[in-house]
């Protein structure tokens, strides 16, 4: 599947696919800083297993085309630079003397002098402008990747896939992790299979419940700020309707693309449970 998409987009194939317990689908370059800036390093596709629930092969293909679009447009090289630069700027700003937000801090004169530090305010202005510009550019690159995916595989497949992924990520983060996992933990149980637990949760929903959840997801993300790296989900859904809907080619569930789907689900669940046990142990100490 990934080789077919890379050939159609005329991009280099992905070197590594990582299946992770954490929701979300994305790509990045794995290498040292200088190598990634110049487009070197291994191309990595990271897939959150819960994000794939109920996706058809067509929908997954459209999502993958978006991610491959980032490689084709060299967005991953740009992101590596802006991410590293952004972290450095934030760390520098935090370490620089400036206005204190701790009301219990003593030394009124010292606090006053720190608040007047001109270097702090100049750097703060620079950091603000930096994130406004870089995130604005990032949103443009996301739109370009969206357009590439929709031109190749249709607006409908991309639109439905995008909304399903957003819904799955919300269900996993806000329902399964917040409600089901703590209840299982109290009973001495853990997640045994990601797809099965997603099925259990979605079976409890009626069709109107899912529609209400999706409308809620769209409503809370229908606007964006200048600091967002992605366009609002509602905006992406709206402009996808302007592209032609390609005929459906493959309605099979995305799990059919994997030879060992159940084993992947079980091993990913084991990894998630190990992380959970480590976290619970760390909290106790």
C-alpha positions in Angstrom: 0.0 0.0 0.0 2.7 2.5 1.0 4.8 1.7 -2.1 1.8 2.2 -4.4 1.0 5.7 -2.9 4.7 6.7 -3.0 4.9 5.8 -6.7 1.7 7.7 -7.5 2.9 10.8 -5.6 6.4 10.3 -6.9 7.9 10.4 -3.5 10.5 8.2 -1.9 9.0 5.2 0.0 8.8 5.2 3.8 11.6 3.4 5.5 9.9 2.6 8.8 6.3 2.2 10.0 5.7 2.4 13.8 2.5 1.3 15.3 1.9 3.1 18.6 -0.7 3.0 21.4 -1.0 6.8 21.3 -3.7 8.1 18.9 -2.8 10.1 15.8 -1.2 9.5 12.4 1.9 11.4 11.3 5.3 11.4 9.6 8.8 12.6 10.4 12.4 12.2 9.5 14.6 10.2 11.9 18.2 11.3 11.9 20.4 14.0 13.3 19.5 17.7 13.1 21.7 18.7 10.1 20.7 15.6 8.1 17.0 16.2 8.5 17.3 19.8 7.4 18.7 18.7 4.1 16.2 16.0 3.6 18.3 13.1 4.8 17.4 10.4 7.4 14.9 7.7 7.5 11.3 8.4 6.6 9.0 7.3 9.4 5.3 6.8 9.4 3.8 6.6 12.9 0.3 5.2 13.2 -1.8 5.3 16.4 -3.7 2.0 16.4 -6.9 3.4 17.8 -7.0 6.0 15.0 -7.5 3.3 12.4 -10.8 2.0 13.9 -13.6 1.6 11.3 -11.5 3.1 8.4 -11.9 1.6 5.0 -8.9 0.9 2.8 -10.0 3.9 0.5 -10.2 6.3 3.5 -6.9 5.1 4.9 -5.3 5.5 1.5 -6.5 9.1 1.3 -5.0 9.8 4.8 -1.7 8.2 3.8 -1.6 10.4 0.7 -1.8 13.5 2.9 1.1 12.2 5.0 3.1 11.3 1.9 2.4 14.8 0.7 4.5 16.2 3.6 7.5 14.2 2.4 6.9 15.2 -1.2 6.7 18.9 -0.2 9.8 18.5 2.1 7.7 19.7 5.0 9.4 17.2 7.4 12.7 18.9 6.9 11.1 22.3 7.6 9.3 21.0 10.7 12.5 19.6 12.1 14.1 23.0 11.9 11.2 25.0 13.3 10.6 22.5 16.1 14.2 22.6 17.3 14.4 26.4 16.9 11.1 26.9 18.7 12.2 24.8 21.7 15.5 26.7 21.9 13.7 30.0 21.9 11.2 28.9 24.6 13.9 27.6 26.8 15.9 30.8 26.4 12.9 32.9 27.2 12.1 30.9 30.4 15.7 31.2 31.6 15.9 35.0 31.0 15.1 37.4 33.9 11.7 38.9 33.4 8.3 39.5 35.2 7.6 36.9 37.8 4.2 35.2 38.0 4.8 33.9 41.5 3.0 36.2 44.0 4.8 34.6 46.9 8.2 35.6 45.6 9.9 38.1 47.9 12.0 41.1 46.9 9.8 43.8 45.4 12.7 45.8 44.0 14.3 42.8 42.4 11.0 41.8 40.8 10.5 45.3 39.5 14.0 45.4 37.9 13.5 42.0 36.4 10.2 43.1 34.9 11.9 46.1 33.2 14.6 43.8 31.6 14.5 45.1 27.9 16.1 41.9 26.6 13.2 39.8 27.9 10.6 41.9 26.2 12.5 42.0 22.9 12.9 38.2 23.0 9.2 37.8 23.9 8.2 39.8 20.8 10.6 37.8 18.6 9.2 34.5 20.0 5.6 35.7 19.4 6.4 36.7 15.8 8.3 33.5 15.2 5.4 31.2 16.1 2.9 33.4 14.2 5.0 33.1 11.0 6.1 29.5 11.3 2.6 28.2 12.3 1.0 30.2 9.5 3.4 28.6 7.0 2.7 25.2 8.6 -1.1 25.6 8.0 -0.4 26.4 4.3 1.7 23.2 4.0 -1.2 21.2 5.6 -3.6 22.6 3.0 -1.2 21.7 0.3 -1.0 18.1 1.6 -4.8 18.0 1.9 -5.2 19.1 -1.8 -2.7 16.5 -3.0 -4.6 13.7 -1.2 -8.0 14.9 -2.4 -6.9 15.4 -6.0 -5.6 11.8 -6.1 -8.2 10.0 -4.1 -11.2 12.3 -3.9 -12.7 14.7 -1.4 -15.2 12.2 0.1 -12.6 9.5 1.1 -10.4 12.1 2.6 -13.2 13.9 4.4 -14.7 10.8 5.9 -11.3 9.4 6.9 -10.3 12.7 8.5 -13.5 12.8 10.6 -13.2 9.2 11.6 -9.7 9.6 12.8 -10.6 12.7 14.8 -13.6 10.8 16.3 -11.5 7.8 17.1 -8.8 9.9 18.8 -11.4 11.7 20.9 -13.1 8.5 21.9 -9.8 6.9 22.9 -8.5 9.9 24.8 -11.6 11.1 26.5 -13.6 7.9 27.0 -11.4 4.9 27.0 -8.4 6.4 28.7 -10.4 8.6 31.1 -13.2 6.1 31.9 -12.6 2.5 30.8 -8.9 2.1 31.6 -9.3 3.3 35.3 -12.3 1.0 35.7 -10.3 -2.0 34.3 -7.3 -1.1 36.4 -9.4 -1.2 39.6 -10.5 -4.7 38.7 -7.0 -5.8 38.0 -7.5 -5.9 34.3 -6.0 -4.1 31.3 -6.6 -3.5 27.6 -6.0 -6.8 25.7 -6.8 -5.7 22.1 -7.2 -2.1 20.8 -9.7 -2.8 18.0 -11.9 -4.9 20.3 -12.1 -2.2 23.0 -12.9 0.4 20.4 -15.7 -1.9 19.2 -17.1 -2.3 22.7 -17.2 1.5 23.2 -18.8 2.3 19.8 -21.4 -0.5 20.2 -22.7 1.5 23.2 -23.3 4.5 21.0 -26.4 5.0 18.9 -26.0 6.6 15.5 -27.3 9.9 16.8 -24.7 9.8 19.6 -21.9 9.4 17.2 -23.3 12.3 15.1 -23.6 14.5 18.2 -20.0 13.7 19.1 -18.7 14.5 15.6 -20.7 17.8 15.6 -19.1 18.6 19.0 -15.7 17.9 17.6 -16.3 20.1 14.6 -17.8 22.9 16.7 -14.9 23.1 19.1 -12.4 23.2 16.2 -14.3 25.2 13.6 -12.1 28.2 14.3 -8.3 28.5 14.7 -5.8 30.9 16.1 -2.7 32.3 14.5 -0.7 29.9 16.7 -2.3 26.7 15.4 -0.1 24.5 13.2 -3.2 23.0 11.4 -6.3 24.5 9.8 -9.5 24.1 11.8 -11.0 20.6 11.2 -14.3 22.2 10.1 -12.4 24.3 7.5 -10.7 21.2 6.1 -14.0 19.3 5.9 -15.7 22.3 4.1 -13.1 22.7 1.4 -12.9 18.9 0.8 -16.5 19.2 -0.5 -15.2 21.3 -3.4 -13.3 18.3 -4.8 -14.8 15.5 -6.8 -15.8 12.3 -5.0 -13.9 9.4 -6.6 -15.7 6.1 -7.1 -15.1 3.7 -4.2 -12.5 1.1 -5.0 -11.9 -0.8 -1.8 -14.4 -0.8 1.1 -12.5 -3.4 3.1 -11.6 -2.6 6.7 -8.1 -1.3 7.0 -7.2 -4.3 9.2 -7.3 -6.5 6.0 -4.1 -4.8 4.8 -2.2 -6.4 7.7 -1.3 -10.1 7.7 -1.2 -10.2 11.5 -3.8 -7.7 12.6 -4.8 -9.4 15.8 -1.2 -9.9 16.8 -0.5 -6.2 16.2 -3.4 -5.2 18.4 -2.4 -7.5 21.2 1.3 -6.5 21.1 0.4 -2.8 21.0 -1.9 -3.3 24.0 0.9 -5.0 25.9 3.1 -1.9 25.2 0.3 0.4 26.4 -0.1 -1.6 29.5 3.6 -1.6 30.3 3.6 2.2 30.0 0.5 2.4 32.2 2.2 0.2 34.9 5.3 2.3 34.7 3.3 5.5 35.1 1.2 4.1 38.0 4.4 3.0 39.7 6.0 6.4 39.2 2.9 8.1 40.7 3.1 5.9 43.8 6.7 6.9 44.4 
